[in-house]
Amino acid sequence: MNRIIFITFLLAITDFLYSQQLPLFTQYRENHALINPATVNSDYMLYEYNFSMGLSVRSQWVDQKDTPRTGVFRGEYIVKDTRGVGLLFGGHLINDRTGPTIHSGAYARVAGLISDDPYFGALSVGISVGIAQYQVKTSGLFVLEQGDILTQFDQSQAAPDVSIGLFYYKRLDGGDNIYAGLSSPQIIGLDLTFRGQGRGGAESIGEFRIKRNRHYFALFGFYKFLDDYSFIEPSIWVKYVENAPIHVDANIRYQMSKNFWIGLGASSSKTAHGEIGVLIGDNLGWGGNIKIGYGYDHSFTSVGAFFGATHEINVGFTLDQ
């Protein structure tokens, strides 16, 4: 019996599990579209690569069994020919597992880029629509009595999912870039109740609920170029949910030339993280790029130290099409 599942059980018997059901990534620039459908990826802002796709895999608190593991596959295409309003199309698939709970979903997004030339800057307005499925492997729950009827039937429910967002970016004189975003993912309130079934299909009194609270995100960043390809990128990510402290995450990334980057950051939740990555492809003389990045989180809280570190791998492909 490990502690995280035991803690989950303690929460369950209070009748509610409060969760956003949305994983957050260390290399959030590569997955920012998960929380803000209006986001324009950095590869377009910096290099005008209007097609991108990628895969991210994250394993959290690796010293424990059945801790969060997340996989995301994403894609994005920007229509470059515009007459005042450009179009961005994208989507992603997600699978997130924590102990006996599984969240999976499929999403499509569209954004309008208000600008005569989106490469030099735009105000983007976006929406994401999808379907999310929540599953509970009830055999993995800890119950007060062995053979509880609730643990004999796995539970599964699906629900619609909608996210909205704003994103602004601009290329300044000298080639530097600024960007900022506001978003509220999963704006449709969710309150799922899972009930056990008695003999003959009769409903059991055993039940538990998963309730999702609405979150709000703000992102601010700046690209300061040192030469044609090297830059320093400070950024701040702010997260807010009602009845919880505001969470602030500050990061700085340094890209050396056009083939290597390194980054460091810390958050108000007493977590430090780092990232490192390489870029290949553009140096081979073709009109695209491949990015491979690794992220690492370490918590300095007493609970986080017990759970262990977090590891993350990201692979991306971009193309000027």
C-alpha positions in Angstrom: 0.0 0.0 0.0 1.6 3.2 -1.0 0.8 6.6 0.4 -0.5 8.4 -2.6 -3.3 5.8 -3.2 -4.1 5.9 0.5 -4.3 9.7 0.4 -6.6 9.4 -2.6 -8.8 7.1 -0.7 -9.0 9.5 2.3 -10.2 12.2 -0.1 -12.7 9.9 -1.6 -14.5 9.0 1.6 -15.2 12.7 2.1 -17.6 12.4 -0.8 -15.7 14.6 -3.3 -12.5 14.5 -5.3 -11.6 18.0 -6.5 -9.5 18.0 -9.6 -8.9 20.0 -12.8 -8.1 16.7 -14.7 -5.5 18.7 -16.7 -1.8 17.8 -16.4 0.8 20.5 -16.5 4.1 20.1 -18.2 7.6 21.4 -17.3 8.3 22.2 -21.0 5.0 24.1 -21.1 5.9 26.1 -24.2 5.6 22.9 -26.2 2.2 22.1 -24.7 0.7 25.5 -24.0 -2.2 24.8 -26.4 -3.6 22.3 -23.8 -4.5 25.3 -21.6 -4.8 28.1 -24.1 -6.3 27.3 -27.6 -5.3 30.7 -28.9 -1.6 30.0 -28.4 0.8 30.5 -31.4 3.8 28.2 -31.0 7.3 29.7 -30.6 8.5 28.0 -33.8 6.2 30.2 -35.8 6.9 33.4 -33.9 10.7 32.9 -34.2 11.2 31.0 -37.5 7.9 31.1 -39.4 7.5 27.3 -39.2 3.7 27.1 -39.7 3.3 23.4 -39.3 4.2 21.5 -36.1 3.5 18.3 -34.4 4.9 16.6 -31.3 4.7 14.0 -28.6 5.3 14.6 -24.8 5.5 11.9 -22.1 5.6 12.8 -18.4 6.2 10.6 -15.4 5.6 12.3 -12.1 6.9 11.2 -8.6 8.8 8.3 -9.9 9.7 6.8 -6.5 6.1 5.7 -6.0 3.9 3.2 -7.7 0.8 4.2 -9.7 1.7 7.9 -9.7 0.7 10.3 -12.6 1.8 9.3 -16.1 0.8 11.5 -19.0 1.1 11.3 -22.8 0.1 13.9 -25.3 0.2 14.0 -29.1 -0.4 17.4 -30.7 -0.5 19.1 -34.1 -0.9 22.7 -35.4 -1.1 24.4 -38.8 -1.2 28.1 -39.5 -2.6 29.5 -42.8 0.1 32.0 -43.7 -1.8 33.8 -46.5 -4.0 36.2 -44.7 -6.1 39.3 -45.5 -6.4 40.7 -42.0 -7.4 37.5 -40.2 -5.2 34.4 -40.3 -6.4 31.0 -39.3 -4.8 28.4 -37.0 -6.0 24.8 -36.8 -4.8 22.2 -34.3 -5.7 19.5 -32.0 -4.4 17.0 -29.5 -4.9 13.6 -28.0 -4.2 13.0 -24.3 -4.0 10.1 -21.9 -3.4 10.8 -18.2 -3.3 8.0 -15.5 -3.0 8.3 -11.8 -3.5 5.1 -9.8 -6.9 3.6 -10.6 -8.1 6.8 -12.4 -7.7 7.4 -16.2 -8.5 10.6 -18.1 -8.3 10.5 -21.9 -9.6 12.9 -24.5 -9.6 14.1 -28.1 -9.7 17.8 -28.9 -9.8 20.1 -31.9 -9.0 23.8 -31.8 -9.3 26.8 -34.1 -8.0 30.4 -33.6 -8.3 33.6 -35.6 -5.1 35.7 -35.8 -6.0 39.3 -36.3 -3.1 40.8 -38.2 -2.1 41.8 -41.8 1.0 39.5 -41.3 0.8 37.1 -38.4 4.6 36.4 -38.5 5.2 39.9 -37.1 2.5 39.8 -34.5 -1.2 39.3 -33.9 -4.0 39.1 -31.5 -5.2 35.5 -31.4 -8.7 34.4 -30.2 -9.1 30.7 -29.9 -11.5 27.9 -28.8 -11.0 24.2 -28.2 -13.8 21.6 -28.3 -13.4 18.0 -27.4 -14.7 15.0 -25.5 -13.1 13.7 -22.3 -13.6 10.3 -20.8 -13.0 9.5 -17.1 -12.5 5.9 -16.0 -12.0 4.5 -12.5 -10.5 1.0 -12.1 -12.5 0.3 -8.9 -10.4 -2.8 -8.1 -7.6 -0.4 -7.3 -9.5 1.5 -4.7 -9.0 0.9 -1.0 -12.3 0.3 0.9 -13.2 -0.2 4.5 -14.7 -3.6 3.9 -13.3 -6.3 1.7 -15.7 -7.2 -1.2 -17.4 -3.8 -1.2 -19.9 -3.9 -4.1 -18.4 -0.6 -5.4 -15.1 -2.3 -6.3 -16.7 -5.0 -8.4 -17.6 -2.8 -11.4 -15.2 -0.5 -13.2 -16.7 2.9 -13.9 -16.5 5.1 -17.0 -18.2 8.4 -18.1 -17.7 10.8 -20.9 -18.3 14.5 -21.0 -17.9 17.4 -23.4 -14.9 19.8 -22.9 -14.5 23.4 -24.0 -11.5 25.8 -23.5 -11.2 29.5 -24.5 -8.2 31.8 -24.7 -6.6 35.0 -25.9 -3.0 35.3 -27.0 -0.9 38.3 -28.1 2.6 38.4 -29.6 4.6 41.0 -31.4 8.0 41.3 -33.1 9.8 44.4 -31.8 12.4 46.6 -33.5 15.6 44.7 -33.5 13.9 41.3 -33.8 13.0 40.7 -30.1 9.5 39.2 -29.4 7.0 39.7 -26.6 4.0 37.4 -25.9 1.2 37.1 -23.4 -1.9 34.9 -22.9 -5.0 34.5 -20.9 -7.2 31.4 -20.8 -9.7 29.3 -19.0 -9.5 25.6 -20.0 -12.4 23.2 -19.3 -14.9 26.0 -18.8 -17.8 23.5 -18.7 -18.3 22.6 -15.1 -18.1 18.9 -14.4 -19.5 16.9 -11.5 -19.4 13.2 -12.1 -21.0 10.7 -9.7 -19.9 7.0 -9.9 -22.2 4.5 -8.3 -21.9 0.8 -7.6 -24.5 -1.7 -8.8 -26.2 -4.2 -6.5 -27.5 -7.6 -7.5 -29.8 -7.6 -10.4 -28.7 -4.2 -11.6 -30.1 -2.5 -8.5 -28.2 0.7 -7.5 -25.9 0.5 -4.5 -25.6 3.1 -1.9 -21.8 3.1 -2.5 -20.7 6.1 -4.6 -18.0 8.6 -5.0 -17.8 11.9 -7.0 -15.2 13.7 -9.1 -15.7 17.4 -9.3 -13.7 19.7 -11.6 -13.2 23.3 -10.6 -12.5 26.0 -13.2 -9.0 27.3 -13.5 -7.5 30.5 -15.0 -4.1 30.9 -16.5 -1.9 33.9 -17.5 1.4 33.7 -19.3 4.0 36.4 -20.0 7.3 36.1 -21.9 10.0 37.9 -23.8 12.6 36.8 -26.4 15.8 38.9 -26.2 18.0 38.0 -29.1 21.8 38.0 -28.7 22.4 37.4 -32.3 20.5 35.9 -35.3 19.8 32.6 -33.4 20.8 32.9 -29.8 18.3 34.4 -27.3 17.4 34.6 -23.6 13.7 33.9 -22.8 12.3 34.9 -19.3 8.7 33.9 -18.7 6.1 33.8 -15.9 3.2 31.5 -15.7 0.3 32.3 -13.2 -2.4 29.8 -12.3 -5.5 30.6 -10.2 -8.4 28.6 -8.9 -11.0 29.7 -6.5 -10.3 29.0 -2.8 -6.7 28.2 -3.5 -3.4 30.2 -3.4 -2.3 31.8 -6.6 0.5 29.7 -8.1 3.4 31.4 -9.9 6.0 29.7 -12.0 9.1 31.7 -13.2 11.5 30.4 -15.8 14.4 31.5 -18.0 15.7 29.7 -21.1 18.9 30.3 -23.0 19.3 29.1 -26.5 22.8 28.9 -27.9 23.0 29.1 -31.6 20.2 27.2 -33.3 20.9 23.7 -32.0 20.9 23.7 -28.2 19.0 25.2 -25.3 19.0 25.0 -21.5 16.5 26.3 -19.0 15.9 26.7 -15.2 12.8 27.7 -13.2 11.1 27.6 -9.8 7.5 27.9 -8.6 5.7 29.1 -5.5 4.8 25.5 -4.7 8.5 25.0 -3.7 9.3 23.1 -6.9 12.5 23.6 -9.0 12.8 22.4 -12.5 15.2 22.4 -15.4 15.2 21.5 -19.1 17.7 20.8 -21.8 17.3 20.2 -25.5 18.7 20.0 -28.9 17.5 21.0 -32.4 18.4 19.2 -35.5 17.2 19.3 -39.1 17.6 23.0 -39.9 21.4 22.5 -39.9 20.9 19.7 -42.5 19.7 22.2 -45.1 16.0 21.4 -45.2 13.1 23.7 -44.4 12.2 22.2 -41.0 13.4 21.3 -37.6 13.3 18.5 -35.0 13.4 19.3 -31.3 14.2 16.8 -28.5 13.9 18.1 -25.0 14.1 16.7 -21.5 12.6 18.2 -18.4 13.2 17.5 -14.7 11.2 18.6 -11.6 12.2 18.3 -8.0 10.0 19.3 -5.0 11.5 20.7 -1.8 8.4 20.0 0.3 8.5 17.1 2.7 5.7 15.3 0.8 7.3 15.9 -2.6 10.7 14.6 -1.4 9.0 11.3 -0.4 7.2 10.9 -3.8 10.4 11.5 -5.8 11.3 13.5 -8.9 9.4 14.1 -12.2 10.8 13.3 -15.6 9.6 14.5 -19.0 10.5 13.8 -22.6 9.3 16.0 -25.5 9.9 15.4 -29.3 8.7 17.9 -31.8 8.8 18.3 -35.6 8.3 21.7 -37.4 8.1 22.6 -41.0 7.8 25.8 -43.1 5.1 24.6 -45.5 
